[in-house]
């Protein structure tokens, strides 16, 4: 095909749309991030997402199905085992995992922590499963008194290190995380090591925007490296660069929050003639899903919906917008972890037919196959929906 000059792919991090058939195996029976948030707040006000067909994918309180959606719509299942950020994004890039990244529901083994402490020259606190805000409230004062970094994990395959920016400098925290990344290989390979700096005083700690992820480099080939090799510019917004350890990313912009992510996406749209803009808006997950805050989640969705017309208006005549997600994180369930869910799929642009029902896609890798078709490249993973959506 190859008739599309630019694609903007926006990931609404954790905005799932219903449990997958194997959700119970992950402890996620009954999870439906979008529908349960909508119900919890008495209805969502998402007129622009609704006009693209969001309410046609699944019944959502406040978001009715429309007779003729402006775009194509459907939902995607995750083929890889797991429900974490890395797995979801990698699958969209055409990387399907055979086994999930290792998780540590009981914390990390004592010998691993001892080796880590020896390498960084400090003891550490924590080594538990916890939410990031909870762990700094519990151990922040002790950290400030001792200078020991706080280590914790979650249901994700992550090794997280929290430190107060005035106790352990950002440079030192990043060095500590690089040591952890080198250590966490082989038997103990985790998807990401994450630096989690914070500021403030006990009772009023706040995490800062200086987070940094150290991901396992993705295997090649994947759609990002293939696009690069073909001379197609790949632009990352938010944590995309970190998720792929920079592999296959030509240029990147860090973000402070969702609205900054929209601003940075629009900057790329205004200043690039061709390529893939791959954006992640993380606050649905980090600020509201993990904190079981459906009201905040709903407001964040509505804030994006208000900005969506700007993004739609910035599309040229040979451009396509794709909006989807990487997993769920239902804030209405007891769990504070990700949930194993379908993700919505919305496709829009002048080249896109209206009202096309893309149904249930078998894998997130259908995104990679479709991007390959859009840009006229061969790619062997996933099932492209390009021929279904293009006029």
C-alpha positions as CSV (number, residue, x, y, z in Angstrom):
1,X,0.0,0.0,0.0
2,X,2.2,2.8,1.3
3,X,-0.2,5.7,0.7
4,X,0.0,7.1,4.3
5,X,2.7,9.7,5.0
6,X,2.3,10.0,8.8
7,X,0.6,8.1,11.6
8,X,-0.1,9.4,15.1
9,X,-0.5,6.5,17.5
10,X,-1.7,7.5,21.0
11,X,-1.7,5.1,23.9
12,X,-4.1,5.9,26.7
13,X,-2.1,4.0,29.3
14,X,-4.3,1.4,31.1
15,X,-7.6,2.4,29.4
16,X,-8.9,-1.2,29.1
17,X,-12.4,-2.1,27.8
18,X,-13.3,-5.4,29.4
19,X,-11.8,-8.6,30.8
20,X,-10.0,-11.0,28.4
21,X,-11.1,-14.6,28.5
22,X,-8.2,-15.6,30.7
23,X,-8.6,-12.6,33.1
24,X,-9.5,-14.9,36.0
25,X,-6.1,-16.5,35.8
26,X,-4.6,-13.1,36.6
27,X,-7.1,-12.3,39.3
28,X,-8.9,-9.8,37.1
29,X,-12.4,-11.3,36.6
30,X,-14.9,-8.5,36.3
31,X,-12.4,-5.9,35.4
32,X,-13.5,-3.3,32.8
33,X,-11.7,-0.1,33.2
34,X,-13.7,2.1,30.9
35,X,-17.2,0.7,31.7
36,X,-16.6,0.5,35.5
37,X,-15.2,4.1,35.6
38,X,-18.2,5.3,33.6
39,X,-20.6,3.6,35.9
40,X,-18.8,4.7,39.1
41,X,-19.1,8.4,38.2
42,X,-22.6,8.3,36.7
43,X,-21.5,8.6,33.1
44,X,-18.5,9.9,31.1
45,X,-18.7,13.0,29.0
46,X,-16.6,12.0,25.9
47,X,-18.3,13.4,22.9
48,X,-15.3,13.4,20.6
49,X,-14.1,9.8,21.5
50,X,-17.8,8.9,21.2
51,X,-18.0,10.4,17.7
52,X,-15.1,8.1,16.6
53,X,-17.0,5.0,17.8
54,X,-15.9,4.5,21.4
55,X,-19.4,3.7,22.6
56,X,-19.9,1.3,19.7
57,X,-17.1,-0.9,21.0
58,X,-18.8,-1.6,24.4
59,X,-21.7,-0.1,26.3
60,X,-20.4,2.9,28.3
61,X,-22.6,5.0,30.6
62,X,-22.7,8.5,29.1
63,X,-21.1,7.4,25.8
64,X,-23.8,6.2,23.5
65,X,-23.2,4.2,20.3
66,X,-23.5,6.5,17.3
67,X,-25.2,5.6,14.0
68,X,-22.2,6.4,11.8
69,X,-18.8,6.8,13.7
70,X,-16.4,9.2,12.1
71,X,-13.7,6.5,12.1
72,X,-13.2,2.8,12.4
73,X,-13.6,1.1,15.8
74,X,-13.0,-2.3,17.5
75,X,-11.0,-3.8,20.3
76,X,-7.8,-5.8,20.6
77,X,-6.8,-8.8,22.7
78,X,-3.3,-9.3,24.1
79,X,-1.7,-12.5,22.8
80,X,1.4,-12.3,24.9
81,X,1.1,-13.5,28.5
82,X,1.2,-10.7,31.1
83,X,-0.5,-7.4,31.6
84,X,2.3,-4.9,31.9
85,X,3.4,-1.8,30.0
86,X,6.4,-3.3,28.3
87,X,4.5,-6.4,27.1
88,X,1.6,-4.3,25.7
89,X,3.7,-1.8,23.9
90,X,6.1,-4.4,22.5
91,X,3.2,-6.4,21.1
92,X,2.0,-3.3,19.3
93,X,5.5,-3.2,17.8
94,X,5.2,-6.8,16.6
95,X,7.0,-8.5,19.5
96,X,4.9,-11.4,20.9
97,X,6.4,-12.9,24.1
98,X,6.3,-16.6,24.7
99,X,6.5,-16.2,28.5
100,X,5.9,-13.2,30.7
101,X,8.6,-11.1,32.3
102,X,9.3,-12.4,35.8
103,X,7.5,-10.8,38.7
104,X,8.2,-10.8,42.5
105,X,5.0,-11.0,44.5
106,X,7.0,-11.7,47.7
107,X,9.8,-9.2,47.0
108,X,13.2,-9.9,45.6
109,X,15.4,-12.8,46.9
110,X,17.7,-11.9,49.8
111,X,20.8,-12.8,47.9
112,X,19.9,-10.5,45.0
113,X,19.3,-7.6,47.4
114,X,22.6,-8.3,49.2
115,X,24.4,-8.2,45.8
116,X,22.6,-5.0,44.9
117,X,23.6,-3.4,48.2
118,X,27.2,-4.4,47.8
119,X,27.4,-3.0,44.3
120,X,25.8,0.4,45.2
121,X,27.6,0.7,48.5
122,X,24.5,1.3,50.5
123,X,21.8,-0.7,52.3
124,X,18.3,-0.3,51.1
125,X,14.8,-0.2,52.6
126,X,11.6,-1.9,51.6
127,X,11.9,-4.8,49.2
128,X,8.1,-5.2,49.2
129,X,5.2,-5.0,46.8
130,X,3.7,-1.6,47.2
131,X,2.2,1.4,45.4
132,X,4.7,4.2,44.8
133,X,2.9,6.8,46.8
134,X,2.2,4.4,49.7
135,X,5.8,3.3,50.0
136,X,7.3,6.8,50.2
137,X,4.8,7.8,52.9
138,X,5.7,4.7,54.9
139,X,9.5,4.8,54.5
140,X,10.3,8.3,53.3
141,X,11.3,9.7,56.7
142,X,13.5,6.7,57.4
143,X,15.1,7.1,54.0
144,X,15.8,10.7,54.7
145,X,17.4,9.8,58.0
146,X,19.5,7.0,56.7
147,X,20.2,7.8,53.1
148,X,19.1,4.3,52.1
149,X,17.2,4.0,48.8
150,X,13.7,2.5,48.9
151,X,13.3,-0.7,46.7
152,X,9.9,-2.0,45.8
153,X,8.0,-3.8,43.1
154,X,4.4,-4.4,41.9
155,X,2.4,-6.9,40.0
156,X,4.4,-5.7,37.0
157,X,7.9,-6.9,36.2
158,X,9.6,-3.9,37.8
159,X,12.4,-3.1,40.2
160,X,11.7,0.4,41.4
161,X,14.1,2.6,43.4
162,X,12.6,5.6,45.2
163,X,14.8,8.4,46.6
164,X,14.4,12.0,47.8
165,X,16.2,14.3,45.4
166,X,17.8,16.2,48.3
167,X,19.1,13.0,49.9
168,X,20.3,11.0,46.8
169,X,21.0,13.2,43.8
170,X,19.3,12.4,40.5
171,X,22.7,11.5,39.1
172,X,23.4,9.0,41.9
173,X,19.8,7.6,41.7
174,X,20.3,7.0,38.0
175,X,23.6,5.4,38.6
176,X,22.0,3.1,41.2
177,X,19.3,2.1,38.7
178,X,21.9,1.4,36.0
179,X,23.6,-1.0,38.4
180,X,20.3,-2.7,39.1
181,X,19.6,-3.0,35.4
182,X,23.0,-4.8,34.9
183,X,22.3,-7.1,37.9
184,X,18.7,-7.9,36.8
185,X,19.5,-10.1,33.9
186,X,19.4,-13.9,33.2
187,X,17.3,-15.6,35.8
188,X,16.2,-12.3,37.4
189,X,15.5,-10.4,34.2
190,X,12.7,-7.9,34.8
191,X,11.0,-5.7,32.2
192,X,12.0,-2.4,33.7
193,X,14.1,-0.8,36.4
194,X,12.5,2.5,37.4
195,X,14.1,5.5,39.1
196,X,11.3,7.1,41.3
197,X,12.6,10.5,42.7
198,X,10.5,12.5,45.1
199,X,10.6,15.7,47.0
200,X,8.9,17.3,50.1
201,X,8.7,16.5,53.7
202,X,7.0,13.6,55.7
203,X,3.3,13.7,55.2
204,X,3.6,15.8,52.0
205,X,6.0,13.9,49.7
206,X,5.5,14.3,46.0
207,X,7.0,12.2,43.2
208,X,8.7,14.4,40.5
209,X,8.7,14.3,36.7
210,X,12.4,13.1,36.8
211,X,11.4,9.4,36.7
212,X,13.5,7.3,34.4
213,X,12.9,3.8,33.1
214,X,15.7,1.3,32.2
215,X,14.0,-1.2,30.0
216,X,15.3,-4.5,28.5
217,X,16.1,-3.7,24.9
218,X,13.4,-5.2,22.6
219,X,14.3,-7.9,20.2
220,X,14.7,-7.1,16.5
221,X,13.2,-6.9,14.0
222,X,10.2,-4.9,15.2
223,X,8.1,-2.4,13.4
224,X,10.1,0.6,14.9
225,X,13.4,-0.7,13.6
226,X,11.9,-1.7,10.3
227,X,10.4,1.8,9.8
228,X,13.8,3.4,10.7
229,X,15.6,1.2,8.2
230,X,13.1,2.3,5.5
231,X,13.8,5.9,6.2
232,X,10.6,6.6,8.1
233,X,11.1,8.9,11.1
234,X,9.9,7.4,14.5
235,X,9.0,10.0,17.2
236,X,8.4,9.0,20.8
237,X,6.3,11.0,23.3
238,X,6.4,10.3,27.0
239,X,7.8,7.0,28.2
240,X,7.9,5.4,24.7
241,X,11.7,5.9,24.5
242,X,12.2,4.2,27.9
243,X,9.9,1.3,27.1
244,X,11.9,0.4,24.0
245,X,15.3,1.4,25.6
246,X,15.6,3.8,22.7
247,X,15.7,1.1,20.1
248,X,14.0,2.1,16.9
249,X,13.2,5.7,18.2
250,X,14.6,8.5,16.0
251,X,13.6,11.4,18.3
252,X,11.9,11.7,21.6
253,X,10.2,14.2,23.9
254,X,9.7,13.6,27.6
255,X,6.5,14.7,29.2
256,X,5.3,16.0,32.6
257,X,1.7,14.9,32.4
258,X,-1.1,14.0,30.0
259,X,-1.7,17.5,28.8
260,X,2.0,18.1,28.2
261,X,1.9,14.8,26.3
262,X,-0.8,16.2,24.1
263,X,1.2,19.4,23.6
264,X,4.3,17.4,22.7
265,X,2.4,15.2,20.3
266,X,1.0,18.3,18.6
267,X,4.5,19.8,18.3
268,X,5.6,16.7,16.4
269,X,2.5,16.9,14.2
270,X,3.2,20.6,13.4
271,X,6.9,20.1,12.7
272,X,7.2,16.7,10.9
273,X,6.2,15.9,7.4
274,X,6.2,12.2,7.6
275,X,6.7,9.3,10.0
276,X,5.3,7.6,13.1
277,X,4.4,9.7,16.2
278,X,4.1,7.2,19.1
279,X,2.8,8.8,22.2
280,X,2.0,7.4,25.7
281,X,-0.3,9.3,28.1
282,X,0.5,7.7,31.4
283,X,-1.6,9.5,34.1
284,X,-4.6,7.3,33.7
285,X,-2.5,4.4,35.0
286,X,0.0,6.1,37.4
287,X,-2.3,8.7,39.0
288,X,-5.7,7.1,39.0
289,X,-5.7,3.4,38.1
290,X,-3.1,2.4,40.6
291,X,-4.6,4.7,43.2
292,X,-8.2,3.3,42.8
293,X,-9.5,6.8,41.9
294,X,-12.3,6.5,39.4
295,X,-13.3,10.1,39.7
296,X,-9.8,11.3,38.8
297,X,-9.7,8.7,36.0
298,X,-12.9,10.0,34.6
299,X,-11.7,13.7,34.7
300,X,-8.5,12.7,33.0
301,X,-10.4,10.9,30.2
302,X,-12.6,14.0,29.7
303,X,-9.6,16.3,29.7
304,X,-8.1,14.3,26.8
305,X,-11.5,14.3,25.0
306,X,-11.5,18.1,25.1
307,X,-8.1,18.2,23.4
308,X,-8.9,15.6,20.8
309,X,-10.4,18.1,18.3
310,X,-6.9,19.8,18.2
311,X,-5.3,16.5,17.3
312,X,-7.9,15.7,14.7
313,X,-7.6,19.2,13.2
314,X,-3.8,18.8,13.0
315,X,-4.1,15.7,10.7
316,X,-3.2,16.3,7.0
317,X,-5.0,14.7,4.1
318,X,-2.7,11.6,4.0
319,X,-2.5,11.0,7.8
320,X,-4.1,8.6,10.2
321,X,-4.7,8.8,13.9
322,X,-4.9,5.6,16.0
323,X,-6.0,5.6,19.6
324,X,-5.6,2.5,21.8
325,X,-4.3,1.3,25.1
326,X,-1.7,-1.2,26.5
327,X,-3.6,-3.0,29.3
328,X,-6.3,-2.2,31.9
329,X,-6.0,-0.8,35.4
330,X,-9.6,-0.8,36.8
331,X,-9.7,1.7,39.7
332,X,-13.1,0.3,40.9
333,X,-11.7,-3.1,41.9
334,X,-10.0,-4.0,45.2
335,X,-6.7,-4.5,43.3
336,X,-4.4,-1.6,42.7
337,X,-2.6,-3.4,39.9
338,X,-3.0,-3.6,36.1
339,X,-5.9,-5.7,34.8
340,X,-5.9,-8.2,31.9
341,X,-8.3,-6.6,29.5
342,X,-9.1,-5.9,25.9
343,X,-8.1,-2.4,24.7
344,X,-10.1,-0.1,22.5
345,X,-9.1,0.6,18.9
346,X,-10.1,3.8,17.2
347,X,-8.8,4.8,13.7
348,X,-9.5,8.2,12.1
349,X,-8.3,10.4,9.3
350,X,-9.3,11.6,5.8
351,X,-8.0,8.4,4.2
352,X,-10.2,6.3,6.7
353,X,-13.7,5.0,5.9
354,X,-16.4,6.0,8.4
355,X,-18.2,3.4,10.4
356,X,-16.0,0.4,9.9
357,X,-16.3,-2.2,12.6
358,X,-12.9,-3.8,13.0
359,X,-14.3,-6.4,15.5
360,X,-12.1,-8.2,17.9
361,X,-8.5,-8.3,16.9
362,X,-6.5,-11.4,18.0
363,X,-3.4,-9.4,18.9
364,X,-2.0,-6.0,19.6
365,X,0.5,-6.8,16.9
366,X,-2.2,-6.0,14.3
367,X,-1.0,-2.4,14.9
368,X,2.5,-3.3,13.7
369,X,1.1,-5.1,10.6
370,X,-1.1,-2.2,9.8
371,X,1.7,0.4,10.2
372,X,3.8,-1.7,7.8
373,X,1.0,-1.6,5.2
374,X,0.4,2.1,5.7
375,X,4.1,2.8,5.0
376,X,4.5,0.1,2.3
377,X,6.8,-2.2,4.2
378,X,6.8,-6.0,4.5
379,X,6.2,-7.3,8.0
380,X,5.5,-10.8,9.1
381,X,3.7,-10.4,12.5
382,X,0.1,-9.6,13.1
383,X,-2.9,-9.2,10.8
384,X,-3.2,-5.8,9.1
385,X,-6.5,-3.9,9.1
386,X,-5.2,-1.3,6.5
387,X,-7.3,-2.7,3.7
388,X,-10.4,-2.6,5.9
389,X,-10.1,1.0,7.0
390,X,-8.6,2.8,3.9
391,X,-10.8,4.3,1.3
